[in-house]
């Protein structure tokens, strides 16, 4: 089995602490979760609260409140309140962007934008710059690039294919499992495969990555979490998102993956030099002839 690639789950004081609380809730002790629920229910109230008041609201002891703060990565209660204030200053967190059936159209729009912006900021703070650099280096040297994905990940693969002028090499995308196996069986060393899976556990994508490695191709994984797929990738870009199970929320995993594709394609294009820029400029100029100049 190929060596496991470098995965990244960086966390630091810049993290949105409300989202850290939400994500870590299931890992906490039962008593700590009581504090967690009080915080998520009304975070603004906690800003001016003492340890004793927070403990009373959560129906736990004061040491439990302190333990909760430490368990989510803070140095203590005051550090937690400072980071909470910073989180609230960023705007409405995704935790509080759940859409209700009583919301007006304006409220729906506001919540979806808040949710998307906060979630993308969460992704950005966890994106591994080393993995991005490694992927760009591989893509820059590729003779051919093939993107593979299913469902929402298939949409990302198709979008990546649309950016082939930026890569400057033959570029394809396949979302059918049979076609994927047929295509990957014909690849050769020097070709690059990009496998996209939010779960990192889609069996057909895993098989595609495995066969690509057997063919001597380098494999880049674009995943939302650490799954079996990463074992068959040379480079793994973890796009950790705040995917909400509520049915009335955007598919942020797709939006985040599309953004990472933009990062990769732009970074590769910038390395192509002046000649490539000239060709790209000409391509954009040619496209302009397909648009009408009429204005309503």
Secondary structure, DSSP 8 states (H G I E B T S, - for coil): ------------TTS-HHHHHHHHGGGS-HHHHHHHHHHHH-HHHHHT--HHHHHHHHTS-HHHHHHHHHHTT-SSHHHHHHHHHHHHHT-S-GGG----TT--HHHHHHHHHHHHHHHHHHHHHH--HHHHHHHHHHHHH-SEEEEE--HHHHHHHHHHHHTHHHHTSEEEEE--HHHHHHHHTT--TTEEEEEEESSS--HHHHHHHHHHHHTT-EEEEEESS--GGGGG-SEEEE-------STTS--HHHHHHHHHHHHHHHHHHHTS-HHHHHHHHHHHHHHHTTS-----
